[in-house]
Amino acid sequence: MTELVELSGFGDVDKNSMDTVRRMVDGYARKLQDHCDDFQGLKVTLKNVHNSKDHPGRFELHGKLIDSGRTSVSLAVDVNLFVALDAAMRKLESGVAK
């Protein structure tokens, strides 16, 4: 399963947060695999937007799911990394469940 999941842009995330991110993404990947006809991969990309030293900015997360050659994408932005990640994954999940 892990070889089908790709995370990018998470280089600046601390170790504890990264462990939580991996657990969340793996959990959603399992759910998505159950809903998909032919789960081929999941890519999650993190971008920090509006970052400055005085203001931490926002986390922009892009999700990309490949199922039977079809691509589904999602986007979520929030000041909390985990809230943004959850929102992006839920959007992918709701798109597959239809």
Sequence and secondary structure as in RCSB ss.txt:
>XXXX:A:sequence
MTELVELSGFGDVDKNSMDTVRRMVDGYARKLQDHCDDFQGLKVTLKNVHNSKDHPGRFELHGKLIDSGRTSVSL
AVDVNLFVALDAAMRKLESGVAK
>XXXX:A:secstr
 GGGEEEES TTS HHHHHHHHHHHHHHHHHHHHH SSEEEEEEEEEEES  SSS  EEEEEEEEEETTEEEEEE
EEESSHHHHHHHHHHHHHHHHH 
